[in-house]
Amino acid sequence: MKSNWLLSSLLILLLVITAALTISSRMWMLQAHRELKQEEKNRYDLLEKEQELRVELVARTDLNTVERRARDELGMRSPHPNQWYVVQP
């Protein structure tokens, strides 16, 4: 009778440990899935931002736009002619 009780206790303990490991591994998997989804979203956002910057770069290679923005937004002016100097190699 006593060995029957001991065997039952060990089986129940094994079942509880197995259930705990199953649940914890499932929780780890869900956490990893959440992190992966967040990283995928971040990657998508970065790719979208990169595309926007590429379009902006193409638009900014127009020298008139660059000069107008430098003048209007940054307050830059061209240097006075006697401020120029020639650099010779």
N, C-alpha and C positions, 0 to 999 in steps of 0.2 A: 504494500500500500504506500509505504514511504517513497519507494523508488518511482512509483507511478506519479506521485505528487511532484517529485523532483524533476522528472522528465517533462511533465506538463509545464512546470515553471520555466524550465529552460527553453521549451518551444515557444512559450508566450514571450519570454525575453528576446529570443531570436526574431520573432515576428515584430515586436515593438522596435527593435534596432533596425530591422529591414525597412519598416514603414518610415522611421525617422530619416534614414539615409535616402529613401526614395523621395520624400517630401523636400528634404534640404537640397538634393540634386535638382529637383524640379524648380525650386526657388532660385538656385544659382543660374539655371538655364534661362529662366524668365528675366533675371537681372541682366544677364549677358545679352539677351535679345533686345531689351530696352536700350542698353548702351550701344549696341550695333545700329539700331534704328536712329538713335541720336547722331551717331557718327555719319551715317548715310545722309541724314538731313543736313548736317554741317557741310559735308562734301558737296551736296547739291547746291547749297547756298554759295559756297566758294566758287563752284563752277559758273554759277549764274553771275556772280560778281566779276569773275575773270572775263566773262563774255562782255559784260557792260564796259569794263575797262578797256578791252580790245577795241570796242566800237568807239569809245571816247578817244583812244590813242589815234585811231584813223582820222577822227574828226579834228583832232588837235594838230595834226601835221600840216594843216592849212595854215600857212604863216600869217595871213591876215587875221585869222581868229586868234592865234597866239599873241600877236602884237596888240590887238584890240583888248584882249583880256588883261595883258600886262599893263596897258595904259589905264584901263577903266577900273579893274578890280584891285590891282596891286600898286597903282600910282607910279609906275615906272615910266621913265622918259629916256629917249636916246641921249647919249652923252654929247656934249658940246664938241664941235670939231677939233678944237685945240686941246681937248682932253684925250684925244686918240694918240696912240703911239704905235710904232711898227716894231714888231718883234722879229728879229732875224735869226735864223738858225746858226 
